[in-house]
Amino acid sequence: MVNQKISHRPTICYRPIQPSDLEVLERLHADIFPIRYEEEFFQSVVHARDIVSWAAVDRSRPNGHSDELIGFVTARIVLAKETEIGDLLIYDPLKPDQTLVYIMTLGVVETYRNLGIARSLIRQVIKYASSFPTCHAVYLHVISYNIPAIHLYKKMSFKCIRRLQGFYLINGQHYDSFLFVYYVNGGCSPCSPLELLVAAVSYMTSSLKTVAARLRKNEEESPKLPKCKETNFLISMQAKRNLTTECTGYECV
Ligand SMILES: CC(C)(COP(=O)(O)OP(=O)(O)OC[C@H]1O[C@@H](n2cnc3c(N)ncnc32)[C@H](O)[C@@H]1OP(=O)(O)O)[C@@H](O)C(=O)NCCC(=O)NCCS
């Protein structure tokens, strides 16, 4: 696809995000996403604290911008058994250290879209995940109306395995999310009748637990509980009260 908005022929390169990217990274997240991320998240990204990241830069940009971010992806390794999709993977319970890679944020500056940059960034994540024998999948959430992103994941052979009702709360309104998975290292979803039954029971148990937790929460009138369990970097309750846009984790939208 040809992008009419950039006048020069870009030379796109990929590298890890580094401390000098902090300001641009924060600005891009604020420009691109409808949710706000706290400082701790950005610090963790630029210092590679529990988060892996890749930046896309255009080496042919003039006036000292040749190393400035024009795209990014951030991700983290999580223990499979601690995620909401642990039940959707066949894995050996005798190996509790099995992991997944969760894509937290992905974005490309508007003028550089439709050039294959997001596809390349995701390929970097898949390559990284595949390099860990214990890792069985890359997964992410996407808000249900984000058609470009949904097309991208489908085109890259991610499987949509779940629709999570009301997963996002943005400006007081709930939106569903889709959960997309890309299996690596022989990871796969259950397929024999017994495996499907075990997965279904496990899913129903976790759903019942969620409903029970919500009921308890309503009874107690306590503040909002985190909805996205994979991300340990939760926006603080104090910070959330000050936001017009609310999000309980650093998940992609
Ligand atoms: C979604 C996003 C990351 C795509 O980035 P991109 O660099 O333009 O994507 P690519 O050029 O790599 O596109 C790869 C594929 O995605 C799909 N795609 C990308 N943009 C699309 C659009 N606007 N409409 C339909 N499909 C689209 C296409 O299938 C495309 O393949 P093709 O070119 O062979 O048709 C970008 O639009 C973006 O930053 N959006 C805002 C932030 C966001 O939504 N992030 C994802 C949150 S989960």
The ligand as a MOL file (V3000), in Angstrom:
LIG
                    3D

  0  0  0     0  0            999 V3000
M  V30 BEGIN CTAB
M  V30 COUNTS 48 50 0 0 0
M  V30 BEGIN ATOM
M  V30 1 C -3.6260 -0.9180 14.0900 0
M  V30 2 C -2.3060 -0.2900 13.6580 0
M  V30 3 C -1.2490 -0.5990 14.7130 0
M  V30 4 C -1.9030 -0.8960 12.2870 0
M  V30 5 O -0.6110 -0.3840 11.9780 0
M  V30 6 P -0.0670 -0.3610 10.4760 0
M  V30 7 O 1.4140 -0.2040 10.5280 0
M  V30 8 O -0.8270 0.6000 9.6840 0
M  V30 9 O -0.4520 -1.8350 10.0000 0
M  V30 10 P 0.2270 -2.6320 8.7740 0
M  V30 11 O 0.5760 -1.6690 7.7000 0
M  V30 12 O 1.3180 -3.4930 9.3160 0
M  V30 13 O -1.0080 -3.5050 8.2820 0
M  V30 14 C -0.9890 -4.8830 8.2430 0
M  V30 15 C -2.3800 -5.3880 7.9370 0
M  V30 16 O -3.3040 -4.8540 8.8880 0
M  V30 17 C -4.5580 -4.5820 8.2690 0
M  V30 18 N -4.8580 -3.1470 8.3650 0
M  V30 19 C -4.0340 -2.1690 8.8070 0
M  V30 20 N -4.6760 -0.9810 8.7740 0
M  V30 21 C -5.9270 -1.2340 8.3010 0
M  V30 22 C -7.0820 -0.4350 8.0510 0
M  V30 23 N -7.0640 0.8870 8.2840 0
M  V30 24 N -8.1990 -1.0440 7.5950 0
M  V30 25 C -8.2380 -2.3670 7.3550 0
M  V30 26 N -7.1670 -3.1750 7.5720 0
M  V30 27 C -6.0340 -2.6240 8.0420 0
M  V30 28 C -4.4290 -5.0130 6.8500 0
M  V30 29 O -4.8640 -6.3480 6.7890 0
M  V30 30 C -2.9390 -4.9580 6.6000 0
M  V30 31 O -2.5280 -5.8800 5.6560 0
M  V30 32 P -2.4600 -5.4800 4.0740 0
M  V30 33 O -1.6680 -4.2140 4.0130 0
M  V30 34 O -1.7800 -6.6470 3.4740 0
M  V30 35 O -3.8740 -5.3090 3.6740 0
M  V30 36 C -2.4400 1.2530 13.4550 0
M  V30 37 O -3.5770 1.5050 12.6780 0
M  V30 38 C -2.5510 2.0200 14.7690 0
M  V30 39 O -1.5440 2.4340 15.3530 0
M  V30 40 N -3.7850 2.2300 15.2270 0
M  V30 41 C -4.0250 2.9580 16.4970 0
M  V30 42 C -3.5470 2.1620 17.7100 0
M  V30 43 C -4.1490 0.7890 17.7420 0
M  V30 44 O -5.2950 0.5930 17.3790 0
M  V30 45 N -3.3420 -0.1870 18.2110 0
M  V30 46 C -3.7600 -1.5540 18.3180 0
M  V30 47 C -4.4250 -1.7440 19.6130 0
M  V30 48 S -4.8850 -3.4180 19.9140 0
M  V30 END ATOM
M  V30 BEGIN BOND
M  V30 1 1 1 2
M  V30 2 1 2 3
M  V30 3 1 2 4
M  V30 4 1 2 36
M  V30 5 1 4 5
M  V30 6 1 5 6
M  V30 7 2 6 7
M  V30 8 1 6 8
M  V30 9 1 6 9
M  V30 10 1 9 10
M  V30 11 2 10 11
M  V30 12 1 10 12
M  V30 13 1 10 13
M  V30 14 1 13 14
M  V30 15 1 14 15
M  V30 16 1 15 16
M  V30 17 1 15 30
M  V30 18 1 16 17
M  V30 19 1 17 18
M  V30 20 1 17 28
M  V30 21 1 18 19
M  V30 22 1 18 27
M  V30 23 2 19 20
M  V30 24 1 20 21
M  V30 25 1 21 22
M  V30 26 2 21 27
M  V30 27 1 22 23
M  V30 28 2 22 24
M  V30 29 1 24 25
M  V30 30 2 25 26
M  V30 31 1 26 27
M  V30 32 1 28 29
M  V30 33 1 28 30
M  V30 34 1 30 31
M  V30 35 1 31 32
M  V30 36 2 32 33
M  V30 37 1 32 34
M  V30 38 1 32 35
M  V30 39 1 36 37
M  V30 40 1 36 38
M  V30 41 2 38 39
M  V30 42 1 38 40
M  V30 43 1 40 41
M  V30 44 1 41 42
M  V30 45 1 42 43
M  V30 46 2 43 44
M  V30 47 1 43 45
M  V30 48 1 45 46
M  V30 49 1 46 47
M  V30 50 1 47 48
M  V30 END BOND
M  V30 END CTAB
M  END
